[in-house]
Amino acid sequence: MYCRPGFERDCAQEAYLHALRQGAELRIAEAVENSGYVRLEGRARAPDWSALVFARQALSLLAMVELPERDRLTPLLDALPAQPAVFADVWLEMPDTNDGKALSAFTRRFAPLLQDALIDQRRLGGRPDGPRLHVFFPDKQRAWLALGDPRLSAPWPMGILRLRMPPDAPSRSALKLAEAFDMFLSAEDQQRYLHDGLRAVDLGAAPGGWTWQLLRRGLRVIAVDNGPLKGMVAEHPWVTHLRTDGFRFRPDRPVDWVVCDMVEKPSRVATLMANWLIGDHARHAMFNLKLPMKKRQEALESALNDIETLMQAHDIRYRLSVKQLYHDREEVTVYLGREARPRRNGNSKRR
Ligand SMILES: C[S@@+](CC[C@H](N)C(=O)[O-])C[C@H]1O[C@@H](n2cnc3c(N)ncnc32)[C@H](O)[C@@H]1O
């Protein structure tokens, strides 16, 4: 599994518990702090990446190869198991660390050699929905061959959904909300729930990256923050800026979305968001839960339990999806939406 460097223990523990709940036992074999990846061993398939909060990617390990200084290609090809016979694609990857980045010049040179060799052996070019071959380099001396099931793994190299910073966005946080929409909502849901004419409230809006992201999609926004908005967001006719407390504010009439990026205890934000939906102030919520330095798992579990308890007590059908996004640091992003009918979603964390 790949994860944000510094979250290896969270990632490994979560995967371990996830497997246990499904009746499988895994052993945490490698979870070195700040390495950006973890390895678990046991009789279990790779978990569905979308059901996990801290995993950016989840793959089934095929082989671990020691690489010589010269001719790294031959031992890799020799280690490739006979099955699956053909891969849809091959991705060369490394940890999302400075050491990992230093490998990118090497992988760029090596990738065409490996692709050509796999094509020669007729092992590349399978159906696009077939298994992907991942060659992960923990360092230059080692390569791990792994299998990515396209239904259960992240569809982005290194599990990172890369987005370009829009030049006129007031803060880099704009990317976080864009990533959250892409992570949690299908293209169809985005068309349905994010379009011209809808209304949103942005709690803790300044300097305005999230508001900017909502405006881009045609929504009118009430931006709540004592701080100033910046750039075009500050002047935009569709933005109403209210300098008031985001925990007390409620709109006069229901809005479609509430988004919240206030730095507060996770349980306080979680309860606030659940109450917005229960009170019918909004139908969809997207928010950050800032994790404490210690006991991150416990704080997160407790905040999510609060949401579930509240929603169930009010007999509201909902979808709850949680992920540590690439643009999240010491935090995770949550989507909570009211549902007309019960529906299982790949990204949902249902416990
Ligand atoms: C991380 S920043 C938000 C960044 C914003 N999402 C963006 O994209 O630019 C957190 C903001 O929450 C605001 N904030 C914190 N507590 C608040 C409260 N009780 N009511 C309103 N705003 C609050 C702060 O003033 C700060 O501007």
The ligand as an SDF file (V2000), in Angstrom:
LIG
                    3D

 27 29  0  0  0  0  0  0  0  0999 V2000
   -7.6950   26.5010    6.5220 C   0  0  0  0  0  0  0  0  0  0  0  0
   -8.4630   28.0400    6.4320 S   0  0  0  0  0  0  0  0  0  0  0  0
   -9.6240   27.8390    5.1420 C   0  0  0  0  0  0  0  0  0  0  0  0
   -9.0590   27.8930    3.7550 C   0  0  0  0  0  0  0  0  0  0  0  0
  -10.1430   27.9140    2.7090 C   0  0  0  0  0  0  0  0  0  0  0  0
  -10.8720   26.6500    2.6570 N   0  0  0  0  0  0  0  0  0  0  0  0
   -9.5940   28.2020    1.3380 C   0  0  0  0  0  0  0  0  0  0  0  0
   -9.7820   27.3620    0.4440 O   0  0  0  0  0  0  0  0  0  0  0  0
   -9.0130   29.2550    1.1200 O   0  0  0  0  0  0  0  0  0  0  0  0
   -9.4740   28.0620    7.8580 C   0  0  0  0  0  0  0  0  0  0  0  0
  -10.3500   29.2850    7.9740 C   0  0  0  0  0  0  0  0  0  0  0  0
  -11.3380   29.0050    8.9590 O   0  0  0  0  0  0  0  0  0  0  0  0
  -11.6620   30.2110    9.5880 C   0  0  0  0  0  0  0  0  0  0  0  0
  -12.3490   29.9170   10.8570 N   0  0  0  0  0  0  0  0  0  0  0  0
  -11.8830   29.2480   11.9300 C   0  0  0  0  0  0  0  0  0  0  0  0
  -12.8300   29.1840   12.8890 N   0  0  0  0  0  0  0  0  0  0  0  0
  -13.9110   29.8060   12.4000 C   0  0  0  0  0  0  0  0  0  0  0  0
  -15.2170   30.0590   12.8990 C   0  0  0  0  0  0  0  0  0  0  0  0
  -15.5880   29.6510   14.1240 N   0  0  0  0  0  0  0  0  0  0  0  0
  -16.0860   30.7400   12.1120 N   0  0  0  0  0  0  0  0  0  0  0  0
  -15.7360   31.1500   10.8810 C   0  0  0  0  0  0  0  0  0  0  0  0
  -14.5200   30.9330   10.3490 N   0  0  0  0  0  0  0  0  0  0  0  0
  -13.6100   30.2730   11.0960 C   0  0  0  0  0  0  0  0  0  0  0  0
  -10.3290   30.9350    9.7430 C   0  0  0  0  0  0  0  0  0  0  0  0
  -10.5390   32.3360    9.8540 O   0  0  0  0  0  0  0  0  0  0  0  0
   -9.6140   30.5400    8.4380 C   0  0  0  0  0  0  0  0  0  0  0  0
   -9.7550   31.5610    7.4670 O   0  0  0  0  0  0  0  0  0  0  0  0
  1  2  1  0
  2  3  1  0
  2 10  1  0
  3  4  1  0
  4  5  1  0
  5  6  1  0
  5  7  1  0
  7  8  2  0
  7  9  1  0
 10 11  1  0
 11 12  1  0
 11 26  1  0
 12 13  1  0
 13 14  1  0
 13 24  1  0
 14 15  1  0
 14 23  1  0
 15 16  2  0
 16 17  1  0
 17 18  1  0
 17 23  2  0
 18 19  1  0
 18 20  2  0
 20 21  1  0
 21 22  2  0
 22 23  1  0
 24 25  1  0
 24 26  1  0
 26 27  1  0
M  CHG  2   2   1   9  -1
M  END
$$$$
